[in-house]
Amino acid sequence: MHDLKTITALGGSEPRVDTFHHISISENDGLALASVAARLGSEDACHKTMQDLLGAVPGPGEAVLREPESGFWMGPEQWMIAAPRQTHELLADDLKTRFGGCASVTEQSGAWVSFDLVGPGLADVTERLCAVPIRKMQAGDTRRTMIHQLGCFVIRQADPHHLRILGPRASAGSLHHALMTAAQSTA
């Protein structure tokens, strides 16, 4: 039997945390992710199940922020669901059972890296990263944008000084470099 050990997207045994006086950048390795896409002709049933799961169906540019599951709109009839990995390791399997034949569910945990930016310098750092209207965004506002030539999702959290960025896991190092450069330039 092999003694396998997981590593984070940045290659460490523990998630990386970088702290500046005005912001912290934390690799969030604790998310289980799964995408949900309504099947043609089953949109109403998918919306009903999404409503039961999250309390609301996120629309364009929106996220439903709640515990333990949260979700955001990715495109027409497509959403990403997130939950703590420690309690929802089989999130995709659980969602497949819950949605049944009305949606296609795909495991996404290994495809994305998540970074949490927290601190009073959040707006200044974000403005150097991408073209989202960070100073106007409210809790739950979500944007798909480019950061360092990478397609990313930017989600404003309930705390006005907290932003979550999801980017492609294969480019975690490049995305982290962009975050660090922006943080250092505003320090």
KASULCOR-V756849 format. One line per field, one symbol per residue. ss: DSSP state (2 for helix, 1 for strand, 0 for the rest). phi: phi as a letter, one per 40 degrees, with the letter a starting at -180 (. if undefined). psi: psi as a letter, one per 20 degrees, with the letter a starting at -180 (. if undefined). A space follows every 50 residues. Layout:
ss = ???
phi = ???
psi = ???
This chain:
ss = 00000000000000001110000111100011111111000022222222 22220000000111000001111110011111110000002222222222 22111110000111111100022222222000000000001111111001 1111110000011111112222222222222222220
phi = .cccbcbcccgccbdcbbbbcbabbbcbcbbcbacbbccdgbdccccccc cccbgabccdgbbbbabccbaacbidfbbbbbacccbbdbdccccdcccf ccacbbcbdccbbbbbbbiccdcccccccacbcdcbcbdgcbbcabbfgb cbbbbcccccbbbbbbbcdcbdccccdccccccccbc
psi = pqnqpqqrhjjriqqpppprhiqqoppnjjppqpqpppqpijgghghghg ghgiiqopapjqqoorqhqrqqphrpkpqppqrphhilhkgggghggghc jiqppppihiiqqppppprijgggghhigrlqmhiiprpippqprpolkp orppoprhpikppppprphikgggggggggggghii.
